[in-house]
């Protein structure tokens, strides 16, 4: 019997379509001397038959993922820094141009977006439960509150700061299983003409590219325009704009407003029609996705084993959160990867979650180039390849697995 669960949005029936097995916390990089028991959970995903929301079958406690030692910094990529700078300017110009506007960001991380808002002299507040990254934001002049955002939090903000013209979230809203409390809070916090703008990985792209590593502990939901429209309606909100983004391997930026307060942009109807035609959560499409993921896993492991048997040096590039899914689902460990290089100091000298591959600094990659590099940070491929011309000049080749397994 196919496992089912109750939808976290509409209480409909969620039918499982993919099981990635036992997975560790994606950012729980371990000290090699640590012998304590690792936390594992079952990573399985399904789709709701009623509202079409793609979601995890089981929830990982939020305190285990977002805490003082959370190691991801949004400012780590120059492409993302430019993206958030332009996003801030767009939000200010289009939605916060009135008298004394107020901008709130959910999951502000190290303040990379709100820094531009602060420099513009606009009232703002960043919500960030991970205290380590929030200290970096404060050093940039960003006002931060260390807390998870929910209805009670929103009511306190409204009482202390007044209504928000913009509530924004990037790669954060999809992390939150308790959407009812969050959307009730956003509805209470928004000014009458305010907007909630959020951007997250787009399931339409995940389905097309078979980018299965977009599923990991932090990504509870994978949104589409259809599922977001259905969700928004339950809270008196309306999907009024959508924008395709190239970031993180394919994202969508959604704009919600109070129902009837704005005329939806033509892009909304166009994308809804496209999704209806593609039938993204139909059993046939989901079954095809599952099959392609299984084939890619087999091919990737076969390629790595072949390279090992040929005596080739293979390392990983980018100890990303999503790489936890790849390494553990495919059973890739130190026997297949010599190490993984990463520029994040907090990860260096530690072992990857579950798979226990050593993470080393970038110098370990450039000091002695390997024969092949498994591109785990594939969503930053263009930026990385422009940077690593020396690897290519030395005869190195990239091993990629999205949308298929190939060397370049």
C-alpha positions as CSV (number, residue, x, y, z in Angstrom):
1,X,0.0,0.0,0.0
2,X,1.3,3.5,-0.9
3,X,1.9,5.6,2.3
4,X,-0.3,8.6,2.8
5,X,-0.3,11.6,5.1
6,X,-2.5,14.6,5.9
7,X,-1.8,17.8,3.9
8,X,-0.3,20.6,6.1
9,X,-2.2,23.1,4.0
10,X,-5.7,21.8,3.3
11,X,-5.9,18.6,5.4
12,X,-6.4,16.6,2.2
13,X,-4.7,13.3,1.4
14,X,-1.0,13.4,0.5
15,X,0.2,10.3,-1.5
16,X,3.9,9.5,-1.3
17,X,5.7,9.3,-4.7
18,X,9.4,9.2,-3.6
19,X,11.3,7.8,-0.7
20,X,15.0,8.8,-0.3
21,X,15.5,6.6,2.8
22,X,17.3,7.5,6.0
23,X,18.8,11.0,5.8
24,X,20.8,13.1,8.3
25,X,20.3,16.8,9.0
26,X,21.7,18.4,5.9
27,X,23.9,20.9,7.8
28,X,25.0,18.7,10.7
29,X,28.7,18.6,9.7
30,X,30.6,16.5,12.3
31,X,33.9,16.8,14.1
32,X,35.8,13.7,13.2
33,X,36.4,13.0,16.9
34,X,32.6,13.1,17.6
35,X,31.3,9.6,18.3
36,X,27.8,10.6,19.4
37,X,24.8,9.1,17.6
38,X,23.7,11.0,14.5
39,X,20.1,12.1,14.0
40,X,18.4,10.5,11.0
41,X,14.9,10.8,9.6
42,X,13.0,9.3,6.7
43,X,13.0,11.7,3.7
44,X,9.9,10.9,1.7
45,X,7.8,13.3,-0.4
46,X,4.2,13.3,-1.6
47,X,1.6,15.4,-3.4
48,X,-1.8,16.4,-2.1
49,X,-4.7,15.3,-4.3
50,X,-6.8,18.3,-3.3
51,X,-4.5,21.4,-3.3
52,X,-1.6,19.9,-5.3
53,X,1.0,20.9,-2.7
54,X,4.2,18.8,-2.9
55,X,5.5,18.2,0.6
56,X,7.5,16.0,2.9
57,X,5.7,13.1,4.6
58,X,7.4,13.7,7.9
59,X,8.5,16.9,9.7
60,X,12.0,17.5,11.1
61,X,11.9,19.6,14.3
62,X,12.8,23.1,13.4
63,X,15.1,23.6,16.4
64,X,17.4,20.8,15.0
65,X,17.9,22.7,11.8
66,X,18.0,26.4,12.6
67,X,20.2,27.2,15.6
68,X,23.2,29.1,16.8
69,X,25.6,27.1,14.7
70,X,23.7,27.2,11.4
71,X,26.5,27.3,8.8
72,X,24.8,28.7,5.7
73,X,25.6,32.4,4.8
74,X,23.6,33.9,2.0
75,X,26.4,36.4,1.2
76,X,28.8,33.5,0.3
77,X,28.1,33.8,-3.5
78,X,28.7,37.0,-5.5
79,X,25.8,36.0,-7.7
80,X,23.5,35.9,-4.8
81,X,24.8,39.1,-3.3
82,X,23.9,40.8,-6.6
83,X,20.6,39.1,-6.7
84,X,19.6,40.3,-3.2
85,X,20.8,43.8,-3.8
86,X,18.7,44.1,-7.0
87,X,15.7,42.4,-5.2
88,X,15.9,45.0,-2.4
89,X,15.9,47.8,-4.9
90,X,12.9,46.3,-6.7
91,X,10.9,45.9,-3.5
92,X,11.7,49.5,-2.4
93,X,10.8,51.0,-5.8
94,X,7.6,49.0,-6.4
95,X,6.1,48.3,-2.9
96,X,7.8,50.6,-0.4
97,X,7.9,54.0,-2.0
98,X,5.3,55.7,0.3
99,X,5.7,57.7,3.5
100,X,7.6,55.8,6.2
101,X,7.4,52.3,4.6
102,X,8.1,49.2,6.7
103,X,9.8,46.1,5.3
104,X,9.9,42.7,7.2
105,X,12.0,39.8,6.1
106,X,11.5,36.2,7.2
107,X,14.8,34.4,7.6
108,X,17.0,37.3,6.9
109,X,20.2,35.2,7.5
110,X,23.3,37.5,7.3
111,X,21.3,40.5,6.2
112,X,22.4,40.4,2.6
113,X,19.0,41.8,1.4
114,X,18.1,44.0,4.3
115,X,21.5,45.7,4.2
116,X,20.4,47.6,1.1
117,X,17.0,48.5,2.7
118,X,18.9,49.8,5.8
119,X,21.2,51.9,3.8
120,X,18.2,53.5,2.1
121,X,17.0,54.6,5.5
122,X,13.8,52.5,5.3
123,X,12.3,51.0,8.5
124,X,12.8,47.3,8.5
125,X,13.0,44.2,10.7
126,X,14.7,40.8,10.0
127,X,13.3,37.7,11.6
128,X,16.1,35.1,12.1
129,X,16.1,32.2,14.5
130,X,19.8,31.3,13.9
131,X,21.7,33.6,16.1
132,X,25.1,33.1,14.6
133,X,24.3,34.4,11.1
134,X,22.1,37.2,12.6
135,X,25.1,38.7,14.4
136,X,26.6,39.2,11.0
137,X,23.5,41.0,9.9
138,X,23.6,43.3,12.9
139,X,27.1,44.2,12.1
140,X,25.8,45.5,8.8
141,X,23.3,47.8,10.5
142,X,20.3,45.5,10.1
143,X,17.7,45.4,12.8
144,X,17.1,41.7,13.7
145,X,14.8,39.8,16.0
146,X,15.9,36.3,16.9
147,X,12.7,34.3,16.7
148,X,10.7,32.0,14.5
149,X,7.9,33.9,12.7
150,X,4.3,32.9,13.4
151,X,1.0,34.5,14.2
152,X,1.9,35.5,17.8
153,X,5.2,37.1,16.6
154,X,3.4,39.0,13.8
155,X,0.9,40.5,16.2
156,X,3.7,41.7,18.4
157,X,5.5,43.3,15.5
158,X,2.3,45.0,14.3
159,X,1.7,46.4,17.8
160,X,5.3,47.7,18.1
161,X,6.1,48.8,14.6
162,X,2.8,49.1,12.8
163,X,1.7,47.4,9.6
164,X,4.2,46.2,7.0
165,X,4.2,47.3,3.4
166,X,6.3,44.3,2.4
167,X,6.9,41.0,4.0
168,X,9.7,39.2,2.1
169,X,11.2,35.7,2.3
170,X,13.9,34.0,0.2
171,X,14.5,30.3,0.5
172,X,12.7,30.4,3.8
173,X,8.9,30.0,3.4
174,X,9.3,26.5,1.9
175,X,11.1,25.5,5.2
176,X,8.0,26.1,7.3
177,X,5.5,23.3,7.8
178,X,3.2,25.4,10.0
179,X,2.0,27.6,7.1
180,X,-1.4,28.3,8.8
181,X,0.2,30.3,11.6
182,X,2.6,32.0,9.3
183,X,0.0,33.1,6.7
184,X,-2.4,34.2,9.5
185,X,0.5,36.2,10.9
186,X,1.3,37.8,7.5
187,X,-2.4,38.6,6.9
188,X,-2.5,40.3,10.3
189,X,0.8,42.2,9.7
190,X,0.3,43.5,6.2
191,X,-1.0,47.0,5.5
192,X,-4.2,47.1,3.4
193,X,-2.2,47.5,0.2
194,X,0.8,45.4,1.4
195,X,2.3,42.4,-0.3
196,X,4.0,39.2,0.7
197,X,6.8,38.4,-1.7
198,X,8.7,35.1,-1.5
199,X,11.0,33.0,-3.7
200,X,11.7,29.3,-3.4
201,X,12.7,26.4,-5.5
202,X,10.0,25.7,-8.2
203,X,8.7,22.2,-8.5
204,X,8.1,22.7,-12.2
205,X,11.9,23.0,-12.6
206,X,12.6,20.1,-10.2
207,X,10.3,17.9,-12.1
208,X,11.8,18.9,-15.5
209,X,15.4,18.5,-14.4
210,X,15.0,15.6,-12.1
211,X,16.9,17.7,-9.5
212,X,16.1,15.4,-6.7
213,X,18.5,17.0,-4.3
214,X,16.1,19.9,-3.9
215,X,14.5,17.6,-1.4
216,X,16.2,17.7,2.0
217,X,15.3,18.4,5.6
218,X,14.9,22.2,5.2
219,X,12.6,22.0,2.1
220,X,9.3,20.9,3.6
221,X,7.4,22.2,0.6
222,X,8.1,22.4,-3.1
223,X,5.8,25.1,-4.5
224,X,4.0,25.7,-7.8
225,X,1.9,28.6,-8.9
226,X,-1.2,26.3,-8.6
227,X,-0.5,25.1,-5.1
228,X,0.4,28.6,-3.9
229,X,-2.8,30.0,-5.4
230,X,-4.8,27.3,-3.7
231,X,-3.0,27.9,-0.4
232,X,-3.3,31.7,-0.5
233,X,-7.1,31.5,-1.0
234,X,-7.5,29.8,2.3
235,X,-6.1,32.9,4.1
236,X,-7.9,35.6,2.2
237,X,-4.9,36.2,0.0
238,X,-4.5,36.2,-3.8
239,X,-1.6,35.3,-6.1
240,X,-1.1,38.5,-8.0
241,X,2.3,38.0,-9.7
242,X,4.9,35.4,-10.5
243,X,8.4,35.7,-11.9
244,X,10.8,32.9,-13.0
245,X,14.3,33.2,-11.4
246,X,17.5,31.4,-12.4
247,X,18.8,31.3,-8.8
248,X,19.4,28.0,-7.0
249,X,18.7,25.9,-10.1
250,X,15.2,27.3,-10.9
251,X,13.0,29.3,-8.5
252,X,9.8,31.2,-8.7
253,X,9.0,34.5,-7.0
254,X,5.5,34.8,-5.9
255,X,3.6,37.9,-4.9
256,X,0.5,37.7,-2.7
257,X,-1.8,40.5,-1.7
258,X,-5.2,40.7,0.0
259,X,-7.9,39.3,-2.1
260,X,-9.3,41.9,-4.5
261,X,-6.7,44.6,-3.6
262,X,-4.7,44.2,-6.8
263,X,-5.3,43.0,-10.4
264,X,-3.3,39.8,-11.0
265,X,-0.5,40.2,-13.6
266,X,-1.0,38.3,-16.9
267,X,2.0,36.1,-16.0
268,X,-0.1,34.5,-13.3
269,X,-2.8,33.2,-15.7
270,X,-0.2,32.1,-18.2
271,X,1.8,30.0,-15.7
272,X,-1.3,28.5,-14.2
273,X,-2.4,27.4,-17.7
274,X,1.1,26.0,-18.4
275,X,1.1,24.0,-15.1
276,X,-2.4,22.7,-15.9
277,X,-1.2,21.4,-19.2
278,X,1.9,19.8,-17.7
279,X,-0.1,18.2,-14.9
280,X,2.8,18.4,-12.6
281,X,1.3,16.4,-9.8
282,X,-0.4,13.7,-11.8
283,X,0.5,10.1,-11.1
284,X,2.0,9.8,-14.5
285,X,4.4,12.8,-14.2
286,X,5.4,11.9,-10.6
287,X,6.0,8.3,-11.6
288,X,8.3,9.5,-14.5
289,X,10.2,11.7,-12.0
290,X,10.8,8.8,-9.7
291,X,12.0,6.6,-12.5
292,X,14.4,9.2,-13.8
293,X,15.8,9.9,-10.4
294,X,16.5,6.2,-9.9
295,X,18.2,5.9,-13.2
296,X,20.4,8.9,-12.5
297,X,21.4,7.5,-9.1
298,X,22.5,4.2,-10.8
299,X,24.5,6.0,-13.5
300,X,26.2,8.3,-11.0
301,X,27.3,5.5,-8.7
302,X,28.5,3.4,-11.7
303,X,30.5,6.4,-13.0
304,X,32.2,7.0,-9.7
305,X,33.0,3.4,-9.2
306,X,34.5,3.2,-12.7
307,X,36.7,6.2,-12.1
308,X,37.9,4.8,-8.8
309,X,38.7,1.5,-10.4
310,X,40.7,3.4,-13.1
311,X,42.7,5.0,-10.4
312,X,41.3,8.5,-11.1
313,X,41.2,11.1,-8.4
314,X,37.7,12.4,-7.8
315,X,36.7,15.0,-5.3
316,X,33.4,16.8,-4.5
317,X,32.9,20.6,-5.1
318,X,30.6,22.3,-2.7
319,X,29.5,20.8,0.7
320,X,26.0,22.1,0.1
321,X,22.9,21.3,2.2
322,X,21.4,19.5,-0.9
323,X,24.5,17.3,-1.2
324,X,23.4,15.5,1.9
325,X,20.5,14.0,-0.1
326,X,22.8,13.0,-3.0
327,X,25.5,11.4,-0.9
328,X,23.3,9.5,1.4
329,X,20.6,8.5,-1.2
330,X,23.3,7.3,-3.6
331,X,25.6,5.8,-0.9
332,X,28.6,8.0,-1.9
333,X,31.3,8.1,0.8
334,X,35.0,8.4,1.3
335,X,35.6,5.3,-0.9
336,X,34.3,7.2,-3.9
337,X,35.2,10.9,-3.1
338,X,38.6,11.8,-1.8
339,X,37.2,14.9,-0.1
340,X,34.8,17.8,-0.8
341,X,36.1,21.3,-1.0
342,X,34.1,24.2,0.3
343,X,34.8,27.9,1.1
344,X,32.7,27.9,4.3
345,X,35.1,27.9,7.3
346,X,32.5,26.3,9.6
347,X,32.4,23.2,7.5
348,X,36.1,22.8,6.8
349,X,37.8,20.0,8.8
350,X,34.5,18.3,9.4
351,X,32.7,15.3,8.0
352,X,29.6,15.5,5.8
353,X,26.4,14.4,7.5
354,X,25.8,10.7,7.3
355,X,28.2,10.0,4.5
356,X,31.3,11.2,6.4
357,X,33.4,12.6,3.6
358,X,36.0,15.1,4.8
359,X,35.4,18.7,3.9
360,X,38.5,20.7,3.1
361,X,39.2,24.3,2.2
362,X,39.4,25.5,-1.4
363,X,43.2,25.3,-1.4
364,X,43.0,21.6,-1.2
365,X,41.3,21.7,-4.6
366,X,43.7,24.2,-6.3
367,X,47.0,23.0,-4.8
368,X,46.7,19.6,-6.5
369,X,43.9,19.4,-9.0
370,X,42.0,16.1,-9.2
371,X,41.1,14.4,-12.4
372,X,37.4,14.8,-11.8
373,X,35.2,17.0,-9.6
374,X,31.7,16.1,-8.7
375,X,29.8,19.4,-8.9
376,X,27.5,19.2,-5.8
377,X,26.9,23.0,-6.0
378,X,25.4,22.6,-9.5
379,X,23.1,25.5,-9.0
380,X,26.1,27.8,-9.0
381,X,27.7,26.1,-12.0
382,X,28.2,29.2,-14.2
383,X,29.9,31.1,-11.4
384,X,32.0,28.2,-10.3
385,X,33.2,27.3,-13.8
386,X,34.1,30.9,-14.6
387,X,36.2,30.9,-11.4
388,X,37.9,27.5,-11.8
389,X,39.5,27.9,-15.3
390,X,42.7,26.5,-13.8
391,X,41.1,23.2,-13.2
392,X,39.9,23.0,-16.8
393,X,43.4,24.1,-18.1
394,X,45.0,21.3,-16.0
395,X,42.8,18.7,-17.8
396,X,40.2,18.4,-15.1
397,X,36.6,17.5,-15.9
398,X,33.4,18.2,-14.1
399,X,31.0,15.3,-13.2
400,X,27.4,16.4,-13.2
401,X,24.1,14.7,-12.3
402,X,21.4,17.3,-13.1
403,X,19.5,16.9,-15.4
404,X,21.5,13.7,-16.2
405,X,24.8,12.1,-15.4
406,X,27.6,13.4,-17.7
407,X,31.1,14.8,-17.7
408,X,32.0,18.2,-19.1
